[in-house]
Amino acid sequence: MGSKKGTTDAGDGAARAIGLPADCRMAAMAALYGELRGALDAPATALDGRAVERVDTAALQLLTLFRREAAARGRAVSWLGASEVLCEAAGTLGLSQALDLPAHAPA
């Protein structure tokens, strides 16, 4: 069901944190999908997109669908941060609002 690398879960229904990979493109989608799907059972999920250096439309679509499904289930989703690359790609595709990305602050 995908790698748990970058995922933190207390196993007791606590919030879960998922770190997005630096290369967040099609090749990473199977593992990321498994992590996100598992996170739908947690009351809250924090996504960490600070390490993202490459991202494609498929990854952004997956994240958008995850946020929609989490909202439909009454689950909270927040961001620990998002890289400039992630913010720019989401902005280009008009998904910044749907993803509720935090404002990117230059390093």
LOVONU-283908 format. One record per residue: residue number from 1; x, y, z of N, C-alpha, C, CB in turn. Coordinates in steps of 0.2 Angstrom, whole numbers. Glycine has a CB too. Layout:
N
n_n_X_n_Y_n_Z_ca_X_ca_Y_ca_Z_c_X_c_Y_c_Z_cb_X_cb_Y_cb_Z
NUM_X_Y_Z_X_Y_Z_X_Y_Z_X_Y_Z $
...
***
This chain:
107
n_n_X_n_Y_n_Z_ca_X_ca_Y_ca_Z_c_X_c_Y_c_Z_cb_X_cb_Y_cb_Z
1_4_-6_0_0_0_0_4_6_0_-5_0_6 $
2_10_6_-2_15_12_-2_19_12_4_10_18_-3 $
3_24_16_3_29_17_8_27_21_13_36_20_5 $
4_29_20_19_27_24_25_33_29_27_26_20_31 $
5_38_29_22_43_34_23_40_41_23_49_33_18 $
6_42_46_28_39_52_28_33_53_31_39_55_21 $
7_30_47_34_23_48_37_24_47_44_19_42_34 $
8_21_50_48_21_50_55_13_48_57_24_56_59 $
9_12_43_61_6_41_64_6_38_71_2_37_59 $
10_3_41_75_4_38_82_0_31_83_1_43_87 $
11_-4_30_78_-8_23_78_-14_23_82_-3_18_80 $
12_-15_29_85_-21_29_90_-26_34_88_-19_31_97 $
13_-27_35_81_-31_40_78_-29_47_79_-38_39_82 $
14_-22_48_80_-20_55_81_-18_57_74_-13_54_85 $
15_-17_64_74_-15_67_67_-9_64_64_-14_74_68 $
16_-9_64_58_-4_61_53_0_66_50_-7_55_49 $
17_6_65_49_10_70_45_13_66_39_16_73_49 $
18_12_69_33_15_66_27_20_71_23_9_64_22 $
19_26_68_23_31_72_19_31_71_12_38_71_22 $
20_30_76_7_30_74_0_37_73_-2_26_80_-4 $
21_38_69_-7_45_68_-9_47_74_-13_45_62_-14 $
22_54_74_-14_57_80_-18_55_79_-25_65_79_-17 $
23_55_73_-28_52_72_-34_45_69_-34_57_67_-38 $
24_41_74_-34_34_72_-33_30_72_-40_30_78_-29 $
25_32_67_-44_29_66_-51_26_59_-51_35_67_-56 $
26_24_57_-57_21_51_-58_24_45_-55_20_50_-66 $
27_30_44_-55_34_38_-52_33_38_-45_41_39_-54 $
28_31_43_-41_30_43_-34_23_42_-32_33_49_-31 $
29_18_42_-37_11_42_-36_9_36_-32_8_43_-42 $
30_11_30_-34_9_24_-30_10_25_-23_12_18_-33 $
31_16_26_-21_17_27_-14_14_32_-10_25_28_-13 $
32_13_38_-14_10_44_-11_2_42_-10_11_50_-15 $
33_0_39_-15_-8_37_-15_-9_33_-9_-10_34_-22 $
34_-5_28_-8_-6_24_-2_-6_27_4_-1_18_-2 $
35_-1_32_5_0_36_11_-6_40_12_6_40_11 $
36_-9_44_7_-14_48_7_-21_44_9_-15_52_1 $
37_-21_39_6_-27_35_7_-28_32_14_-27_28_2 $
38_-22_30_17_-22_28_24_-23_34_29_-15_25_25 $
39_-21_40_26_-22_46_31_-30_48_31_-18_52_28 $
40_-34_46_27_-41_47_27_-44_45_33_-45_45_21 $
41_-41_40_37_-44_37_43_-42_41_49_-42_30_44 $
42_-37_46_48_-35_50_54_-39_56_54_-27_52_52 $
43_-40_59_60_-44_65_61_-41_71_58_-45_66_68 $
44_-35_71_57_-31_77_54_-25_74_51_-30_82_59 $
45_-23_78_45_-17_76_42_-13_83_40_-18_73_35 $
46_-7_83_41_-3_89_40_2_87_34_1_91_46 $
47_1_90_28_6_89_23_12_93_23_2_90_16 $
48_17_90_21_24_94_21_26_94_14_29_91_26 $
49_26_100_11_28_100_4_34_104_3_23_103_0 $
50_38_106_9_44_110_8_49_107_4_46_111_16 $
51_50_100_4_55_97_0_54_96_-7_57_90_4 $
52_48_98_-9_46_96_-16_51_101_-21_39_98_-18 $
53_54_97_-26_58_101_-31_56_100_-38_66_98_-30 $
54_52_95_-39_49_93_-45_42_91_-44_53_88_-49 $
55_37_93_-47_30_91_-46_26_91_-53_26_96_-41 $
56_22_87_-54_18_87_-60_11_87_-59_20_80_-65 $
57_7_87_-64_0_88_-64_-4_82_-60_-3_89_-71 $
58_-1_76_-62_-4_70_-58_-4_71_-51_0_64_-61 $
59_2_73_-48_3_74_-41_-2_79_-38_10_76_-39 $
60_-2_85_-42_-7_90_-39_-14_88_-40_-6_96_-44 $
61_-16_84_-45_-23_81_-45_-24_77_-39_-24_78_-52 $
62_-19_72_-38_-20_68_-32_-21_72_-25_-14_63_-32 $
63_-17_77_-24_-17_81_-18_-24_84_-18_-12_86_-18 $
64_-27_87_-24_-33_90_-24_-39_85_-22_-34_93_-31 $
65_-38_79_-25_-43_74_-23_-43_72_-16_-42_68_-28 $
66_-37_71_-13_-36_70_-6_-40_75_-2_-29_69_-4 $
67_-38_81_-3_-41_87_1_-49_86_0_-39_94_-1 $
68_-52_85_-6_-59_85_-6_-62_79_-3_-61_84_-14 $
69_-59_73_-3_-61_67_0_-61_68_8_-58_61_-2 $
70_-55_71_10_-54_72_17_-60_77_20_-47_75_19 $
71_-61_82_16_-66_87_18_-73_84_18_-66_93_13 $
72_-75_79_13_-81_76_13_-82_71_19_-81_72_7 $
73_-76_69_22_-76_64_28_-76_68_34_-71_59_27 $
74_-75_75_34_-75_79_40_-68_79_43_-80_77_45 $
75_-63_77_39_-56_77_41_-52_83_40_-52_71_38 $
76_-48_85_44_-44_92_44_-38_90_40_-43_95_50 $
77_-36_95_35_-30_94_31_-26_101_32_-31_92_24 $
78_-20_101_34_-16_107_34_-9_106_31_-15_110_42 $
79_-6_112_30_1_111_27_6_114_32_1_116_21 $
80_12_110_33_17_112_37_21_117_33_21_106_39 $
81_21_117_26_24_121_22_24_119_15_32_122_24 $
82_26_123_10_26_121_3_32_125_0_19_123_0 $
83_35_121_-5_41_124_-8_38_129_-14_45_119_-12 $
84_43_133_-16_41_138_-21_39_134_-27_47_142_-23 $
85_42_128_-29_40_124_-35_33_122_-34_45_118_-36 $
86_31_119_-29_25_117_-27_19_123_-28_24_114_-20 $
87_21_128_-25_16_134_-25_16_137_-33_19_140_-21 $
88_21_137_-36_21_140_-43_17_135_-48_28_141_-46 $
89_18_128_-47_15_123_-51_7_124_-50_17_116_-50 $
90_5_124_-43_-2_124_-41_-5_131_-44_-3_124_-34 $
91_-1_136_-44_-4_143_-46_-5_142_-54_1_148_-45 $
92_0_139_-57_-1_139_-65_-7_135_-67_6_135_-68 $
93_-9_130_-63_-14_126_-64_-21_128_-61_-13_118_-62 $
94_-20_133_-57_-26_136_-54_-29_132_-48_-32_137_-59 $
95_-24_128_-45_-26_124_-39_-24_127_-33_-23_117_-41 $
96_-21_132_-32_-18_135_-26_-24_135_-21_-15_142_-27 $
97_-30_138_-23_-35_138_-18_-38_132_-16_-41_143_-21 $
98_-39_127_-21_-42_120_-20_-37_117_-15_-42_117_-26 $
99_-31_118_-16_-26_114_-11_-25_118_-5_-19_114_-15 $
100_-27_124_-4_-26_129_2_-19_129_4_-31_126_7 $
101_-15_130_-1_-8_130_0_-6_137_4_-4_130_-7 $
102_-1_136_9_1_142_12_5_146_8_6_140_19 $
103_6_153_10_10_157_6_17_155_6_9_165_8 $
104_20_155_1_27_153_1_32_159_3_30_151_-6 $
105_36_158_8_40_163_10_47_161_8_40_164_18 $
106_51_166_4_57_165_2_62_163_8_60_171_-2 $
107_67_158_6_72_156_11_77_161_13_75_150_9 $
***
